Amino acid sequence: MSAPPAPPAPTSSPPDAATGAAHAGTDRGATVADGILSDGSARTLGDRLVIVIPPVLLILATFLGLVLPREGVVPHDGLWALLPAAVLLVLRPVLGRSLAATGPDSSALRALYTLHLLTLAAGVVLNPYLCIYAFVGYIDGERFLAGARSHLVLVLTALVSAAGQSGGLLVMLHAPWLYVLLAAVNLLLAGAMSRVARERGVVLDARERALEELARSQRENARLHEELLERARLSGVEQERTRLSREIHDTVAQGLVGVIRQLEAVGPGIDEDSRRRVSTAEETARDALLEARRAVEALSPHQLGVDDLPEALGVLVARWARAHRIVAAVDADEADPDGPHAEVLLRIAQEALANVVRHARADSVALTLSGGEGQQVLRIVDDGIGADLGSVGRGHGLDNMRARARAVGGDLAVDSRPGHGLAITARVPA
């Protein structure tokens, strides 16, 4: 009895199929299931190939069994082989839909794939060329099942494929050594492909982790870049404020002092109308000089290199109170003198005091500096006219203070109502 030509060996299985199997394995998650839509269709080209290739191989194997001569087990077994082939053709889309609905290794998938294997074994007995289609088991094992069951499917696929490659049941009975040899080759190739697929999965996992780490580093670099830009902007603002303060002091303020001295030097030998005009001009010049000095006070930075923050606030408030004749007090007994954002709090205090002069009409101001729980808190409260925060527009002063606090990871809150003064609370990390 001559054996029919053996169908191709498992090495004809597309390389991507084996790697696709691992990609769908439990270690990688249900990626193939994720690639299948609820209606059984696929999202990517690889997913479409996994769906299209099995029925194509099944039709090809059935056709070869019908047209090529061979030794049959039963009369006309080529026609009988159409029945398991038809069952397998129907099972393929059912398996895909079940995978999309339940995920891999569900009880329904296990039952369906057991039926698939039994039908395939019966089909190989009737048509050995179905071993061509049997190769999809190397993909299906890790696609539909998980753990030991997926490895069992690989072994059963190798045994069923060897049965077809040896020429069918009759040849297996007369030359069992051929079947054993082919089964060993199939098992060896299946194990090698599974090992390569798992290693490739490990490499892909490592690559994904490296990409995630790179993305995290890029986000961190972007954050640091934005922080550096913000610090550079604030530094530029500070330098410009210092320049403006110096320019106002050296030009406008000194010029007004000269004007006042000239007006004071006007002798008594002028008429009453001229005297009144000189007095008005002198008063106006003094008011302008006071405003210029207020601008210099608000713009000029305090040298924190000499004093710590509580002392710097004390000096600032004392000078401000003398200049504007407003009662002011500083309470910093519970404050930490060392803080990373002392200049920010000092600038906020300067801006808040400037707002008191411009808008509050206050008789007294209290500044409280405290700390604890990883933050420094500066609170400025006045007894002025207050404001309805819901109806008034935001000014540059509050915006600047809020921007300073947020630039260092802090926040600023404003509490006020008409007739009850205004309170500003700034919090920065300690």
Secondary structure, DSSP 8 states (H G I E B T S, - for coil): ---------GGGS-HHHHHHHHHTSTTT-SHHHHHB-TTS-BSSHHHHHHHHHHHHHHHHHHHHHHHS----SSTTHHHHTHHHHHHHHHHHHHHHHHHHHH-TT-HHHHHHHHHHHHHHHHHHHH-GGGHHHHTTHHHHHHHH--THHHHHHHHHHHHHHHHHHTTSHHHHHH-HHHHHHHHHHHHHHHHHHHHHHHHHHHHHHHHHHHHHHHHHHHHHHHHHHHHHHHHHHHHHHHHHHHHHHHHIIIIIIHHHHHHHHHHHT--S-S-HHHHHHHHHHHHHHHHHHHHHHHHHHHHS---TTTS-HHHHHHHHHHHHHHHHT-EEEEE-TTS-S--TTHHHHHHHHHHHHHHIIIII--SEEEEEEEEETTEEEEEEEE-S----TTTS---HHHHHHHHHHHHTT-EEEEEE-TTS-EEEEEEEE-
